[in-house]
Amino acid sequence: MTEPAADGGRASGATSVRLAAVCLLLVGLALVQDPGFLVADTKFDLVLDPAHFLGRTLHLWDADGAFGRVQNQAYGYLWPMGPRVVSILGESA
């Protein structure tokens, strides 16, 4: 059997420094991206026009997509997240 570490299982100083460096690197990568560059997201229209998105969730067929489409999981935004997004972003962001 192995014995527990003498320091109580805590990470060494070098490990803590490496962890902090990786965290700073990841935050830095997030901050150096082009401001205004928009990444495609499946619910991007929820942020752009939340009231219109929530209005579309009441219908099964969505004609706004390419050649139309059946709504998939949009009803999950009716409550509680959708009204909160509308209250934060307003009628149209």
C-alpha positions, -999 to +999 in steps of 0.1 A: +000+000+000+011+035-006+013+060+022-005+094+020+016+124+011+034+141+039+019+175+029-017+163+033-023+158-004-018+194-014-003+204-047+034+214-047+044+249-055+055+241-090+021+225-097+003+256-084+025+278-106+018+256-137-020+257-129-020+294-126+000+298-159-025+276-178-054+296-163-038+329-173-031+315-208-067+305-213-080+338-201-055+356-223-067+336-253-102+346-246-093+383-244-072+386-275-100+375-299-113+401-322-139+423-305-170+422-326-163+388-341-194+367-337-191+330-333-219+309-347-242+295-320-274+275-322-292+301-299-275+332-313-308+347-323-319+345-286-293+371-278-299+392-310-337+394-308-350+375-277-387+386-281-388+373-317-371+341-307-395+334-279-424+342-302-412+316-326-410+289-299-448+289-297-450+273-332-438+239-342-426+250-377-399+277-381-399+292-416-369+315-407-344+287-412-330+275-445-360+259-463-378+259-429-373+235-400-390+219-371-383+236-339-358+216-318-356+223-280-367+259-285-396+254-261-371+250-233-364+287-235-399+298-227-394+294-190-374+305-170-345+316-192-363+333-221-382+359-201-350+367-181-330+373-213-358+396-226-358+415-193-320+420-195-316+427-232-349+444-238-372+439-267-344+440-293-308+441-284 
